[in-house]
Amino acid sequence: MPEDFYSSDTHYSHERTRQLSRRPFANVTDMDEAMILRTNAMCRHIDTLYHLGDFGDYRVVSRLVPRVILICGNYEHDDINKFYGGDFQLFRRRLIQLGFKDVILNSMGHRGMWLNHFPNRRVEDRFNLFGHIHRLQMVKHNGLNVGVDCHDYAPVSTDTVEFYRNFIENVCDDEVFNP
C-alpha cells in the first residue's frame, strides 16, 4: 500500500542554508547526500513525498525514490519570477520534465490537512503542515513544521504527523504555544 511522506526546506545545494541553519554537514555535497539517503531509506517507489517548498537544486528529484509533489515556497516563487518570467505553467512543465510528479503553486488540501510552505498562511479549520521557518518553531496550535531541520534531515511519515497531531490537539496546553 502506498504511503505519504512530508518534507520542506531541503535547499539542496544551497551553501547559504547549510551555514545559516547551522546544518551539521561539512559541505553541501555531504548535506545533499545525507538527505537523499535518508529519504530513499524511508520511501518506496510507490510512495508520495509532499515537499512543502524551498526544494533547492531541482535536478535532485531524479535521485529520489518516491514520487515528489512540490508545493512552491518562497524560493520557487522567486525562481518563477526570475527565470520563467512569472509563468507558473512554464515552471511547472519544466519541473515535471525533471521528474516531479506535480507542482502546486501555493497550497493544497490533503487527507483533511492543509499543506502550505508558509506558517502564517495556515487555515484555522484544518491541521496544517508547513515549513519556511526551519527549526525556529516545530509546532503551532493547529500545525506541524515538516521542515528537515526539525526532523533529522528526513521526511516525516503520515504516522509521525498523526502522532504530533494527537499531541498538539489533545495533550498540549497553552504553555506550549505562549512562552
Stockholm file with secondary structure:
# STOCKHOLM 1.0

chainA/1-179         MPEDFYSSDTHYSHERTRQLSRRPFANVTDMDEAMILRTNAMCRHIDTLYHLGDFGDYRVVSRLVPRVILICGNYEHDDINKFYGGDFQLFRRRLIQLGFKDVILNSMGHRGMWLNHFPNRRVEDRFNLFGHIHRLQMVKHNGLNVGVDCHDYAPVSTDTVEFYRNFIENVCDDEVFNP
#=GR chainA/1-179 SS CCCEEEEBCCCBTCHHHHHHTTCSCSSHHHHHHHHHHHHHHHCCTTCEEEECSCCBCGGGGGGCSSEEEEECCHHHHHHHHHHSTTCHHHHHHHHHHHTCSEEESSEEEETTEEEESCGGGCCTTSEEEECSSTTSCSEETTEEECBGGGTTTSCEEHHHHHHHHHHHHHTCCHHHHCC
#=GC SS_cons         CCCEEEEBCCCBTCHHHHHHTTCSCSSHHHHHHHHHHHHHHHCCTTCEEEECSCCBCGGGGGGCSSEEEEECCHHHHHHHHHHSTTCHHHHHHHHHHHTCSEEESSEEEETTEEEESCGGGCCTTSEEEECSSTTSCSEETTEEECBGGGTTTSCEEHHHHHHHHHHHHHTCCHHHHCC
//
